[in-house]
Amino acid sequence: MFDYQFAFDPTTAAKGQIQVIKSFDGGATWTRPRNLFDAYDTCNYFEPSIGRCVEDGVAGARSDLSPAPSVDIANGAPSGSDATDEIVLTWVDGRDGLTHEHVMFTSSGPGGSNWEPVRDVERPGDRGYYSAPAISPNGTDTWLVYNAFTTPFRESAEGTGNDRQLVGVVLHANDGASGSVGRFSQVHRGEPGDARGSSQNNLAAEFLGDYVYAAATRTYGAAVWNDVRNAADCPAIDEYRQELHEEAVSSGARTAEAEEPRGEEARMQQGPKAQEEEEPTPPAVQQECRPATFRKFFGNSDIYGGSYANPTP
């Protein structure tokens, strides 16, 4: 089992640890966690309105799970006869600050005892967000999918120049020398879109989760990722999010929940005066965010995916 032990830094990305914990008796007992790699979270900016780490811009989408490890093993499924037990591992790392988030990758032979040097594998201009690997059951092919922002951190939620372009990318590599994983090449790059068109239930911020996953057979790989190509930006929502952000900055208090809207019961307990002074009122989406076409509409973030034949059989 692999885990991420979070660290904390009040001003910048914190250096946590990716750890491995092993069992040799079917899960009855476990070893103590062993540190494998320094892994920095992507909390180079803390959004005060929702109290979460974001990397795309003000009132953006949470990114606090980006450094969590995603792992796969060449287990020879279904029979195990050709298993190499090679392990592949990836995470997104924020050690180099905003606009320089990396998709990190490494691999190990059986048992996870001897790891290859960690390397960043994102394409030029991509700012890693979430990532996942897959290795074929016989260890000959490795696939890696990641989400990335391709625009720098945005200081405002409003205006055409403050879009947050998000894309999904699928990479492939052959088995390298001495069982290591070779150089990655790009096999698919999705259609980008503006992440501001996605939404939490309370409209207070974008919503993009760690919904990135990959799988592999001996002949092809499959992958899924967050996709906002069909999401339309809504200026009224941008203005609302900006107001929540500015109120949080000035008051020093959170102005929205990170995932779910505040309950009506909690609002009523504040009393009439507090209700009058509540955070800005969210716009009426159906009236103010009406789509220009039926293909794109506000709040429409999807999970896209595909399967890809081995490019070097």
C-alpha positions as CSV (number, residue, x, y, z in Angstrom):
1,M,0.0,0.0,0.0
2,F,1.2,3.5,-0.8
3,D,0.2,6.7,0.9
4,Y,1.0,10.4,1.1
5,Q,2.0,11.9,4.5
6,F,1.0,15.5,4.3
7,A,3.2,18.3,5.6
8,F,2.4,21.9,6.2
9,D,3.9,25.2,5.2
10,P,1.9,28.5,5.8
11,T,3.3,30.3,2.7
12,T,4.2,27.8,0.0
13,A,4.2,24.1,-1.1
14,A,5.1,21.7,1.8
15,K,7.4,18.8,1.5
16,G,5.5,15.6,2.4
17,Q,6.4,12.0,1.9
18,I,5.2,9.2,-0.3
19,Q,5.4,6.1,1.8
20,V,5.0,2.3,1.3
21,I,3.5,-0.1,3.8
22,K,3.8,-3.8,3.2
23,S,2.1,-7.0,4.4
24,F,3.5,-10.5,4.0
25,D,0.6,-12.4,5.4
26,G,-2.4,-11.4,3.3
27,G,-3.0,-8.2,5.2
28,A,-3.2,-9.6,8.7
29,T,-0.2,-7.5,9.8
30,W,1.7,-4.6,8.2
31,T,5.1,-3.1,8.4
32,R,5.7,0.4,9.6
33,P,5.5,3.1,6.8
34,R,8.8,3.6,4.9
35,N,9.5,6.9,3.2
36,L,10.2,6.6,-0.5
37,F,10.2,10.1,-2.0
38,D,9.9,13.8,-1.1
39,A,6.7,15.0,-2.7
40,Y,5.6,18.6,-2.5
41,D,1.9,19.5,-2.4
42,T,0.5,22.0,-4.9
43,C,-0.6,24.4,-2.2
44,N,1.3,27.4,-3.5
45,Y,-1.9,29.4,-3.3
46,F,-4.6,29.1,-0.6
47,E,-8.1,30.3,-1.7
48,P,-9.6,32.0,1.4
49,S,-13.2,31.8,0.3
50,I,-13.4,28.0,0.3
51,G,-10.4,27.3,2.6
52,R,-8.7,25.0,0.1
53,C,-5.5,24.9,-2.0
54,V,-6.0,25.8,-5.7
55,E,-3.5,26.1,-8.6
56,D,-5.4,27.5,-11.5
57,G,-6.5,30.9,-10.1
58,V,-8.6,32.8,-7.6
59,A,-11.8,30.9,-6.7
60,G,-10.4,27.9,-8.6
61,A,-10.7,24.1,-8.2
62,R,-9.2,22.3,-5.2
63,S,-5.8,20.7,-5.7
64,D,-4.9,19.4,-2.3
65,L,-4.9,15.8,-3.4
66,S,-2.5,16.3,-6.3
67,P,0.6,14.8,-4.6
68,A,-1.2,11.6,-3.6
69,P,0.5,8.6,-5.3
70,S,-1.2,6.6,-8.0
71,V,0.2,3.1,-8.6
72,D,-0.1,0.0,-10.8
73,I,1.7,-3.3,-11.0
74,A,2.5,-5.8,-13.8
75,N,0.8,-8.8,-12.1
76,G,0.4,-11.1,-15.2
77,A,-3.4,-11.0,-15.0
78,P,-5.3,-13.2,-15.3
79,S,-3.1,-16.2,-14.7
80,G,0.0,-14.4,-13.4
81,S,2.2,-16.6,-15.6
82,D,4.1,-13.7,-17.3
83,A,4.1,-11.3,-14.4
84,T,7.2,-9.1,-13.9
85,D,5.8,-7.5,-10.7
86,E,7.2,-4.2,-11.9
87,I,5.6,-1.2,-10.2
88,V,4.9,2.2,-11.7
89,L,4.1,5.3,-9.6
90,T,3.1,8.9,-10.4
91,W,2.0,12.0,-8.6
92,V,1.8,15.8,-9.3
93,D,4.4,17.9,-7.5
94,G,4.4,21.7,-6.6
95,R,8.0,22.1,-5.5
96,D,8.8,24.6,-8.2
97,G,5.9,26.9,-7.4
98,L,2.9,28.2,-9.3
99,T,2.9,27.7,-13.1
100,H,5.6,25.0,-12.7
101,E,3.7,22.0,-11.4
102,H,5.2,18.7,-12.5
103,V,3.9,15.2,-13.3
104,M,6.4,13.0,-11.6
105,F,7.0,9.3,-12.5
106,T,9.2,6.5,-11.3
107,S,9.2,2.7,-11.4
108,S,10.5,-0.2,-9.4
109,G,11.2,-3.9,-9.7
110,P,9.4,-6.5,-7.6
111,G,8.7,-5.6,-4.0
112,G,9.2,-1.8,-4.4
113,S,12.7,-1.9,-3.0
114,N,14.7,-0.5,-5.9
115,W,13.3,2.6,-7.5
116,E,14.4,4.4,-10.7
117,P,15.3,8.1,-10.5
118,V,12.2,10.2,-10.3
119,R,11.5,12.3,-13.5
120,D,9.0,14.8,-14.6
121,V,7.1,13.7,-17.8
122,E,4.5,16.4,-18.5
123,R,4.6,18.0,-22.0
124,P,6.1,21.5,-22.4
125,G,3.7,24.2,-21.2
126,D,1.6,21.8,-19.1
127,R,1.0,22.4,-15.4
128,G,0.2,19.0,-13.9
129,Y,-3.0,18.7,-11.9
130,Y,-3.8,14.9,-11.3
131,S,-2.1,11.9,-12.8
132,A,-2.4,8.0,-12.9
133,P,-0.3,5.2,-14.5
134,A,-1.0,1.8,-15.9
135,I,1.4,-1.0,-16.8
136,S,0.5,-4.0,-19.0
137,P,0.3,-7.3,-17.2
138,N,3.5,-8.5,-18.7
139,G,5.4,-5.2,-18.0
140,T,6.1,-4.3,-21.6
141,D,4.1,-1.1,-21.9
142,T,3.4,1.8,-19.5
143,W,0.6,4.3,-20.0
144,L,0.2,7.5,-18.1
145,V,-2.8,9.9,-18.1
146,Y,-2.8,13.4,-16.5
147,N,-4.8,16.6,-16.3
148,A,-3.0,19.8,-16.8
149,F,-3.7,23.6,-16.8
150,T,-2.0,25.3,-19.8
151,T,-2.6,28.9,-18.6
152,P,-0.7,30.6,-15.7
153,F,-2.3,31.3,-12.3
154,R,-5.1,33.8,-12.7
155,E,-5.3,36.7,-10.2
156,S,-8.9,37.3,-11.0
157,A,-11.9,35.2,-11.8
158,E,-13.4,37.8,-14.2
159,G,-12.6,38.8,-17.7
160,T,-11.8,37.0,-20.9
161,G,-8.1,37.1,-20.1
162,N,-8.6,35.1,-16.9
163,D,-9.7,31.8,-18.5
164,R,-8.2,28.6,-17.0
165,Q,-7.5,26.2,-19.9
166,L,-7.6,22.5,-18.8
167,V,-6.6,19.5,-20.9
168,G,-6.3,15.7,-20.6
169,V,-3.2,14.0,-21.9
170,V,-2.3,10.3,-22.5
171,L,1.3,9.1,-22.7
172,H,2.9,5.8,-23.6
173,A,6.3,4.2,-23.0
174,N,7.9,0.9,-23.8
175,D,9.9,-1.2,-21.3
176,G,13.4,0.2,-21.1
177,A,16.8,-1.2,-20.4
178,S,17.1,-3.5,-17.4
179,G,13.4,-3.6,-16.9
180,S,13.1,0.2,-16.4
181,V,10.4,2.3,-18.2
182,G,11.6,4.1,-21.3
183,R,10.9,7.5,-22.7
184,F,7.2,8.6,-22.9
185,S,5.6,9.8,-26.0
186,Q,2.2,11.5,-26.4
187,V,-0.6,9.3,-27.9
188,H,-3.6,11.6,-27.2
189,R,-4.2,15.2,-26.2
190,G,-7.8,16.1,-25.5
191,E,-9.7,19.3,-26.5
192,P,-9.1,22.0,-23.9
193,G,-11.7,24.1,-22.1
194,D,-12.2,26.8,-19.6
195,A,-12.4,25.3,-16.0
196,R,-14.4,28.3,-14.9
197,G,-17.3,26.6,-16.6
198,S,-17.4,23.9,-14.0
199,S,-19.0,24.3,-10.6
200,Q,-19.5,23.1,-7.1
201,N,-23.0,22.7,-5.9
202,N,-22.9,26.1,-4.3
203,L,-21.4,27.8,-7.4
204,A,-18.7,29.4,-5.1
205,A,-15.8,27.7,-6.9
206,E,-14.9,25.4,-9.8
207,F,-15.2,21.7,-9.2
208,L,-12.7,19.3,-10.7
209,G,-11.8,16.2,-8.7
210,D,-9.1,13.6,-8.8
211,Y,-11.0,11.6,-11.4
212,V,-8.0,10.5,-13.4
213,Y,-7.4,6.8,-13.9
214,A,-5.7,4.4,-16.4
215,A,-5.7,0.7,-17.1
216,A,-3.7,-1.5,-19.5
217,T,-3.8,-4.9,-21.3
218,R,-1.1,-6.5,-23.4
219,T,-2.3,-4.7,-26.5
220,Y,-3.9,-1.4,-25.5
221,G,-4.2,1.2,-22.8
222,A,-7.3,3.0,-21.5
223,A,-7.6,6.3,-19.6
224,V,-10.1,8.8,-18.2
225,W,-9.7,12.4,-17.1
226,N,-11.6,15.6,-16.1
227,D,-12.7,17.4,-19.2
228,V,-14.4,20.9,-19.6
229,R,-14.5,21.2,-23.4
230,N,-18.4,21.4,-23.1
231,A,-18.4,23.8,-20.3
232,A,-19.3,27.5,-20.9
233,D,-18.0,30.3,-18.8
234,C,-20.6,32.5,-17.1
235,P,-19.6,36.1,-16.4
236,A,-22.3,36.4,-13.7
237,I,-20.7,33.4,-11.8
238,D,-17.2,34.8,-12.3
239,E,-18.4,38.1,-10.6
240,Y,-20.0,36.2,-7.8
241,R,-16.9,34.1,-7.1
242,Q,-14.7,37.2,-7.2
243,E,-17.0,38.9,-4.6
244,L,-16.7,35.9,-2.3
245,H,-13.0,35.9,-2.7
246,E,-12.7,39.6,-1.9
247,E,-15.0,39.3,1.1
248,A,-12.9,36.5,2.5
249,V,-9.7,38.5,2.0
250,S,-11.2,41.6,3.8
251,S,-12.9,39.7,6.6
252,G,-10.3,37.0,7.2
253,A,-13.1,34.4,7.3
254,R,-14.2,31.7,4.9
255,T,-17.2,32.8,2.8
256,A,-18.3,29.5,1.3
257,E,-18.0,25.8,1.9
258,A,-15.4,23.9,0.0
259,E,-17.7,21.3,-1.6
260,E,-21.4,21.6,-0.4
261,P,-23.7,24.6,0.0
262,R,-24.4,25.9,3.5
263,G,-27.6,24.5,5.0
264,E,-30.6,26.6,5.4
265,E,-30.8,25.7,9.1
266,A,-27.4,27.2,9.7
267,R,-28.4,30.3,7.9
268,M,-31.5,30.8,10.0
269,Q,-29.5,30.4,13.2
270,Q,-27.5,33.5,12.3
271,G,-30.6,35.7,12.9
272,P,-32.2,38.4,10.7
273,K,-29.3,40.9,10.8
274,A,-26.7,38.3,9.9
275,Q,-28.8,37.1,7.0
276,E,-29.0,40.6,5.6
277,E,-25.2,40.8,5.8
278,E,-24.5,37.4,4.2
279,E,-22.1,36.7,1.4
280,P,-23.1,37.8,-2.1
281,T,-26.2,36.1,-3.5
282,P,-25.5,33.6,-6.3
283,P,-26.9,34.5,-9.6
284,A,-29.9,32.6,-11.1
285,V,-28.1,30.2,-13.4
286,Q,-30.9,29.5,-15.8
287,Q,-31.5,33.2,-16.5
288,E,-28.0,34.6,-16.3
289,C,-25.9,31.7,-17.6
290,R,-28.1,30.6,-20.6
291,P,-25.9,28.8,-23.1
292,A,-25.2,30.2,-26.5
293,T,-25.5,26.7,-27.9
294,F,-26.8,23.4,-26.7
295,R,-23.4,21.9,-26.8
296,K,-21.8,24.1,-24.1
297,F,-23.4,25.2,-20.9
298,F,-22.3,26.4,-17.5
299,G,-21.5,23.7,-14.9
300,N,-20.8,21.0,-17.4
301,S,-17.6,19.3,-16.4
302,D,-17.3,15.8,-17.8
303,I,-15.3,12.6,-17.4
304,Y,-13.8,11.8,-20.9
305,G,-11.9,8.7,-21.8
306,G,-10.5,6.6,-24.5
307,S,-8.7,3.4,-25.4
308,Y,-5.5,3.4,-27.4
309,A,-3.8,0.7,-29.4
310,N,-0.2,0.0,-28.5
311,P,1.8,2.3,-30.8
312,T,4.8,0.0,-30.8
313,P,3.5,-3.6,-30.8
